[in-house]
Amino acid sequence: MRLAVPSHRVALSDVGPIDHVDLAVSSLERSLTFYRGLLRPLGYVREGPIRGERGEVVMYLEQVAGGAAIGLREAQPGAPGAPYDRYSVGLHHIAFTASSRAMVDERAAWLREQGAEIESEPRDYDYSPCYYAVFFRDPDGMKLEIVHRPADADVAAAVRALAERIAALEARLA
């Protein structure tokens, strides 16, 4: 699908990703430990605290290249304590980009070591060509994903299909 950009508008290539997403968590300390460990290998190495609109500490973990950031803040006392339900109004899940399939696998191994709940092991999904991801939950049960999609998914899909055909032919010849 190709989008038309009016000449008086900024080109879509000049528009960055989502700037940041803030999450309210039950324990800032526990969530910081989890998210630091999860996201540092994905390039989220810059950190900075701010004060939120109610005076609470908000810690941002930001990509080194100045890309997207994730903000963590402790839930406010007295806030409704309903358990997280990704099918209620609000956040369903957050997907973080990995540089390779190997990075998805490595992060899944790290998640297992941490005892995180993995909803779906790393595998190919048919969401788009060569979509490779792992789905899991953070310490508060929020659904997260780490995904790799190659820059040229059509070429990657063709190479993978060809490799599968070669393997099938070799198996028949063996």
C-alpha positions as protocol buffer text, in pm:
chain_id: "A"
residue {
  index: 1
  type: MET
  ca { x: 0 y: 0 z: 0 }
}
residue {
  index: 2
  type: ARG
  ca { x: 138 y: 340 z: -92 }
}
residue {
  index: 3
  type: LEU
  ca { x: 27 y: 658 z: 81 }
}
residue {
  index: 4
  type: ALA
  ca { x: 9 y: 987 z: -103 }
}
residue {
  index: 5
  type: VAL
  ca { x: 164 y: 1282 z: 79 }
}
residue {
  index: 6
  type: PRO
  ca { x: 47 y: 1631 z: -19 }
}
residue {
  index: 7
  type: SER
  ca { x: 342 y: 1846 z: -125 }
}
residue {
  index: 8
  type: HIS
  ca { x: 274 y: 2097 z: 152 }
}
residue {
  index: 9
  type: ARG
  ca { x: 303 y: 1824 z: 416 }
}
residue {
  index: 10
  type: VAL
  ca { x: 613 y: 1665 z: 566 }
}
residue {
  index: 11
  type: ALA
  ca { x: 722 y: 1342 z: 398 }
}
residue {
  index: 12
  type: LEU
  ca { x: 626 y: 1029 z: 589 }
}
residue {
  index: 13
  type: SER
  ca { x: 992 y: 930 z: 606 }
}
residue {
  index: 14
  type: ASP
  ca { x: 1050 y: 1241 z: 820 }
}
residue {
  index: 15
  type: VAL
  ca { x: 795 y: 1129 z: 1077 }
}
residue {
  index: 16
  type: GLY
  ca { x: 939 y: 922 z: 1359 }
}
residue {
  index: 17
  type: PRO
  ca { x: 784 y: 638 z: 1556 }
}
residue {
  index: 18
  type: ILE
  ca { x: 563 y: 687 z: 1856 }
}
residue {
  index: 19
  type: ASP
  ca { x: 758 y: 915 z: 2089 }
}
residue {
  index: 20
  type: HIS
  ca { x: 680 y: 739 z: 2417 }
}
residue {
  index: 21
  type: VAL
  ca { x: 435 y: 519 z: 2601 }
}
residue {
  index: 22
  type: ASP
  ca { x: 389 y: 546 z: 2978 }
}
residue {
  index: 23
  type: LEU
  ca { x: 285 y: 249 z: 3188 }
}
residue {
  index: 24
  type: ALA
  ca { x: 147 y: 258 z: 3541 }
}
residue {
  index: 25
  type: VAL
  ca { x: 300 y: -34 z: 3730 }
}
residue {
  index: 26
  type: SER
  ca { x: 243 y: -185 z: 4073 }
}
residue {
  index: 27
  type: SER
  ca { x: 611 y: -157 z: 4173 }
}
residue {
  index: 28
  type: LEU
  ca { x: 845 y: 89 z: 4003 }
}
residue {
  index: 29
  type: GLU
  ca { x: 1153 y: -87 z: 4145 }
}
residue {
  index: 30
  type: ARG
  ca { x: 1047 y: -433 z: 4023 }
}
residue {
  index: 31
  type: SER
  ca { x: 937 y: -305 z: 3682 }
}
residue {
  index: 32
  type: LEU
  ca { x: 1255 y: -100 z: 3630 }
}
residue {
  index: 33
  type: THR
  ca { x: 1464 y: -410 z: 3694 }
}
residue {
  index: 34
  type: PHE
  ca { x: 1256 y: -609 z: 3443 }
}
residue {
  index: 35
  type: TYR
  ca { x: 1237 y: -344 z: 3170 }
}
residue {
  index: 36
  type: ARG
  ca { x: 1605 y: -249 z: 3200 }
}
residue {
  index: 37
  type: GLY
  ca { x: 1706 y: -612 z: 3155 }
}
residue {
  index: 38
  type: LEU
  ca { x: 1461 y: -664 z: 2872 }
}
residue {
  index: 39
  type: LEU
  ca { x: 1523 y: -347 z: 2674 }
}
residue {
  index: 40
  type: ARG
  ca { x: 1895 y: -266 z: 2709 }
}
residue {
  index: 41
  type: PRO
  ca { x: 1993 y: -523 z: 2442 }
}
residue {
  index: 42
  type: LEU
  ca { x: 1732 y: -360 z: 2216 }
}
residue {
  index: 43
  type: GLY
  ca { x: 1904 y: -22 z: 2246 }
}
residue {
  index: 44
  type: TYR
  ca { x: 1705 y: 136 z: 2531 }
}
residue {
  index: 45
  type: VAL
  ca { x: 2010 y: 254 z: 2723 }
}
residue {
  index: 46
  type: ARG
  ca { x: 1930 y: 615 z: 2805 }
}
residue {
  index: 47
  type: GLU
  ca { x: 1744 y: 678 z: 3131 }
}
residue {
  index: 48
  type: GLY
  ca { x: 1595 y: 986 z: 3281 }
}
residue {
  index: 49
  type: PRO
  ca { x: 1350 y: 1058 z: 3562 }
}
residue {
  index: 50
  type: ILE
  ca { x: 1089 y: 1333 z: 3559 }
}
residue {
  index: 51
  type: ARG
  ca { x: 809 y: 1432 z: 3796 }
}
residue {
  index: 52
  type: GLY
  ca { x: 462 y: 1344 z: 3673 }
}
residue {
  index: 53
  type: GLU
  ca { x: 158 y: 1569 z: 3692 }
}
residue {
  index: 54
  type: ARG
  ca { x: 77 y: 1434 z: 4039 }
}
residue {
  index: 55
  type: GLY
  ca { x: 433 y: 1458 z: 4167 }
}
residue {
  index: 56
  type: GLU
  ca { x: 515 y: 1093 z: 4106 }
}
residue {
  index: 57
  type: VAL
  ca { x: 850 y: 978 z: 3970 }
}
residue {
  index: 58
  type: VAL
  ca { x: 836 y: 869 z: 3606 }
}
residue {
  index: 59
  type: MET
  ca { x: 1143 y: 689 z: 3474 }
}
residue {
  index: 60
  type: TYR
  ca { x: 1197 y: 691 z: 3098 }
}
residue {
  index: 61
  type: LEU
  ca { x: 1400 y: 425 z: 2920 }
}
residue {
  index: 62
  type: GLU
  ca { x: 1489 y: 558 z: 2576 }
}
residue {
  index: 63
  type: GLN
  ca { x: 1658 y: 418 z: 2270 }
}
residue {
  index: 64
  type: VAL
  ca { x: 2016 y: 538 z: 2226 }
}
residue {
  index: 65
  type: ALA
  ca { x: 1934 y: 679 z: 1882 }
}
residue {
  index: 66
  type: GLY
  ca { x: 1672 y: 907 z: 2036 }
}
residue {
  index: 67
  type: GLY
  ca { x: 1383 y: 693 z: 1919 }
}
residue {
  index: 68
  type: ALA
  ca { x: 1087 y: 577 z: 2117 }
}
residue {
  index: 69
  type: ALA
  ca { x: 1083 y: 566 z: 2497 }
}
residue {
  index: 70
  type: ILE
  ca { x: 892 y: 371 z: 2758 }
}
residue {
  index: 71
  type: GLY
  ca { x: 793 y: 550 z: 3077 }
}
residue {
  index: 72
  type: LEU
  ca { x: 728 y: 368 z: 3402 }
}
residue {
  index: 73
  type: ARG
  ca { x: 537 y: 520 z: 3693 }
}
residue {
  index: 74
  type: GLU
  ca { x: 400 y: 359 z: 4003 }
}
residue {
  index: 75
  type: ALA
  ca { x: 21 y: 334 z: 4013 }
}
residue {
  index: 76
  type: GLN
  ca { x: -135 y: 597 z: 4235 }
}
residue {
  index: 77
  type: PRO
  ca { x: -273 y: 497 z: 4576 }
}
residue {
  index: 78
  type: GLY
  ca { x: -650 y: 471 z: 4560 }
}
residue {
  index: 79
  type: ALA
  ca { x: -655 y: 405 z: 4185 }
}
residue {
  index: 80
  type: PRO
  ca { x: -891 y: 125 z: 4086 }
}
residue {
  index: 81
  type: GLY
  ca { x: -709 y: -202 z: 4141 }
}
residue {
  index: 82
  type: ALA
  ca { x: -883 y: -401 z: 3870 }
}
residue {
  index: 83
  type: PRO
  ca { x: -654 y: -659 z: 3714 }
}
residue {
  index: 84
  type: TYR
  ca { x: -512 y: -577 z: 3373 }
}
residue {
  index: 85
  type: ASP
  ca { x: -736 y: -697 z: 3090 }
}
residue {
  index: 86
  type: ARG
  ca { x: -597 y: -641 z: 2741 }
}
residue {
  index: 87
  type: TYR
  ca { x: -946 y: -673 z: 2594 }
}
residue {
  index: 88
  type: SER
  ca { x: -1085 y: -386 z: 2800 }
}
residue {
  index: 89
  type: VAL
  ca { x: -1060 y: -29 z: 2676 }
}
residue {
  index: 90
  type: GLY
  ca { x: -695 y: 69 z: 2686 }
}
residue {
  index: 91
  type: LEU
  ca { x: -367 y: -90 z: 2595 }
}
residue {
  index: 92
  type: HIS
  ca { x: -375 y: -435 z: 2432 }
}
residue {
  index: 93
  type: HIS
  ca { x: 2 y: -485 z: 2400 }
}
residue {
  index: 94
  type: ILE
  ca { x: 329 y: -313 z: 2312 }
}
residue {
  index: 95
  type: ALA
  ca { x: 566 y: -450 z: 2049 }
}
residue {
  index: 96
  type: PHE
  ca { x: 939 y: -372 z: 2064 }
}
residue {
  index: 97
  type: THR
  ca { x: 1155 y: -406 z: 1753 }
}
residue {
  index: 98
  type: ALA
  ca { x: 1447 y: -650 z: 1746 }
}
residue {
  index: 99
  type: SER
  ca { x: 1731 y: -622 z: 1496 }
}
residue {
  index: 100
  type: SER
  ca { x: 1722 y: -992 z: 1406 }
}
residue {
  index: 101
  type: ARG
  ca { x: 1546 y: -1321 z: 1460 }
}
residue {
  index: 102
  type: ALA
  ca { x: 1843 y: -1422 z: 1676 }
}
residue {
  index: 103
  type: MET
  ca { x: 1775 y: -1122 z: 1901 }
}
residue {
  index: 104
  type: VAL
  ca { x: 1411 y: -1234 z: 1941 }
}
residue {
  index: 105
  type: ASP
  ca { x: 1537 y: -1580 z: 2040 }
}
residue {
  index: 106
  type: GLU
  ca { x: 1796 y: -1436 z: 2278 }
}
residue {
  index: 107
  type: ARG
  ca { x: 1538 y: -1214 z: 2451 }
}
residue {
  index: 108
  type: ALA
  ca { x: 1301 y: -1513 z: 2480 }
}
residue {
  index: 109
  type: ALA
  ca { x: 1580 y: -1708 z: 2651 }
}
residue {
  index: 110
  type: TRP
  ca { x: 1634 y: -1414 z: 2889 }
}
residue {
  index: 111
  type: LEU
  ca { x: 1260 y: -1405 z: 2964 }
}
residue {
  index: 112
  type: ARG
  ca { x: 1263 y: -1777 z: 3047 }
}
residue {
  index: 113
  type: GLU
  ca { x: 1560 y: -1723 z: 3281 }
}
residue {
  index: 114
  type: GLN
  ca { x: 1364 y: -1447 z: 3458 }
}
residue {
  index: 115
  type: GLY
  ca { x: 1061 y: -1673 z: 3499 }
}
residue {
  index: 116
  type: ALA
  ca { x: 846 y: -1443 z: 3283 }
}
residue {
  index: 117
  type: GLU
  ca { x: 522 y: -1584 z: 3147 }
}
residue {
  index: 118
  type: ILE
  ca { x: 570 y: -1649 z: 2775 }
}
residue {
  index: 119
  type: GLU
  ca { x: 237 y: -1651 z: 2597 }
}
residue {
  index: 120
  type: SER
  ca { x: 372 y: -1763 z: 2257 }
}
residue {
  index: 121
  type: GLU
  ca { x: 725 y: -1889 z: 2193 }
}
residue {
  index: 122
  type: PRO
  ca { x: 928 y: -1728 z: 1914 }
}
residue {
  index: 123
  type: ARG
  ca { x: 797 y: -1826 z: 1573 }
}
residue {
  index: 124
  type: ASP
  ca { x: 681 y: -1692 z: 1238 }
}
residue {
  index: 125
  type: TYR
  ca { x: 337 y: -1531 z: 1233 }
}
residue {
  index: 126
  type: ASP
  ca { x: 133 y: -1454 z: 924 }
}
residue {
  index: 127
  type: TYR
  ca { x: 66 y: -1092 z: 1023 }
}
residue {
  index: 128
  type: SER
  ca { x: 304 y: -981 z: 748 }
}
residue {
  index: 129
  type: PRO
  ca { x: 583 y: -1152 z: 550 }
}
residue {
  index: 130
  type: CYS
  ca { x: 866 y: -1279 z: 774 }
}
residue {
  index: 131
  type: TYR
  ca { x: 703 y: -1157 z: 1096 }
}
residue {
  index: 132
  type: TYR
  ca { x: 898 y: -1333 z: 1375 }
}
residue {
  index: 133
  type: ALA
  ca { x: 800 y: -1264 z: 1734 }
}
residue {
  index: 134
  type: VAL
  ca { x: 769 y: -1376 z: 2093 }
}
residue {
  index: 135
  type: PHE
  ca { x: 472 y: -1270 z: 2309 }
}
residue {
  index: 136
  type: PHE
  ca { x: 499 y: -1252 z: 2688 }
}
residue {
  index: 137
  type: ARG
  ca { x: 384 y: -1069 z: 3000 }
}
residue {
  index: 138
  type: ASP
  ca { x: 559 y: -814 z: 3219 }
}
residue {
  index: 139
  type: PRO
  ca { x: 558 y: -842 z: 3603 }
}
residue {
  index: 140
  type: ASP
  ca { x: 210 y: -683 z: 3616 }
}
residue {
  index: 141
  type: GLY
  ca { x: 68 y: -914 z: 3349 }
}
residue {
  index: 142
  type: MET
  ca { x: 72 y: -662 z: 3064 }
}
residue {
  index: 143
  type: LYS
  ca { x: 118 y: -824 z: 2725 }
}
residue {
  index: 144
  type: LEU
  ca { x: 440 y: -738 z: 2543 }
}
residue {
  index: 145
  type: GLU
  ca { x: 601 y: -854 z: 2221 }
}
residue {
  index: 146
  type: ILE
  ca { x: 947 y: -851 z: 2068 }
}
residue {
  index: 147
  type: VAL
  ca { x: 932 y: -868 z: 1689 }
}
residue {
  index: 148
  type: HIS
  ca { x: 1172 y: -879 z: 1397 }
}
residue {
  index: 149
  type: ARG
  ca { x: 1059 y: -786 z: 1048 }
}
residue {
  index: 150
  type: PRO
  ca { x: 1336 y: -764 z: 789 }
}
residue {
  index: 151
  type: ALA
  ca { x: 1372 y: -444 z: 588 }
}
residue {
  index: 152
  type: ASP
  ca { x: 1281 y: -628 z: 268 }
}
residue {
  index: 153
  type: ALA
  ca { x: 1031 y: -886 z: 383 }
}
residue {
  index: 154
  type: ASP
  ca { x: 943 y: -996 z: 30 }
}
residue {
  index: 155
  type: VAL
  ca { x: 1302 y: -1092 z: -46 }
}
residue {
  index: 156
  type: ALA
  ca { x: 1342 y: -1259 z: 293 }
}
residue {
  index: 157
  type: ALA
  ca { x: 1022 y: -1459 z: 238 }
}
residue {
  index: 158
  type: ALA
  ca { x: 1138 y: -1568 z: -108 }
}
residue {
  index: 159
  type: VAL
  ca { x: 1477 y: -1678 z: 29 }
}
residue {
  index: 160
  type: ARG
  ca { x: 1309 y: -1872 z: 312 }
}
residue {
  index: 161
  type: ALA
  ca { x: 1068 y: -2043 z: 69 }
}
residue {
  index: 162
  type: LEU
  ca { x: 1358 y: -2134 z: -162 }
}
residue {
  index: 163
  type: ALA
  ca { x: 1558 y: -2275 z: 131 }
}
residue {
  index: 164
  type: GLU
  ca { x: 1259 y: -2489 z: 230 }
}
residue {
  index: 165
  type: ARG
  ca { x: 1224 y: -2618 z: -127 }
}
residue {
  index: 166
  type: ILE
  ca { x: 1596 y: -2703 z: -142 }
}
residue {
  index: 167
  type: ALA
  ca { x: 1574 y: -2885 z: 193 }
}
residue {
  index: 168
  type: ALA
  ca { x: 1272 y: -3084 z: 69 }
}
residue {
  index: 169
  type: LEU
  ca { x: 1456 y: -3180 z: -253 }
}
residue {
  index: 170
  type: GLU
  ca { x: 1767 y: -3280 z: -60 }
}
residue {
  index: 171
  type: ALA
  ca { x: 1555 y: -3495 z: 172 }
}
residue {
  index: 172
  type: ARG
  ca { x: 1401 y: -3672 z: -127 }
}
residue {
  index: 173
  type: LEU
  ca { x: 1747 y: -3739 z: -273 }
}
residue {
  index: 174
  type: ALA
  ca { x: 1886 y: -3876 z: 54 }
}
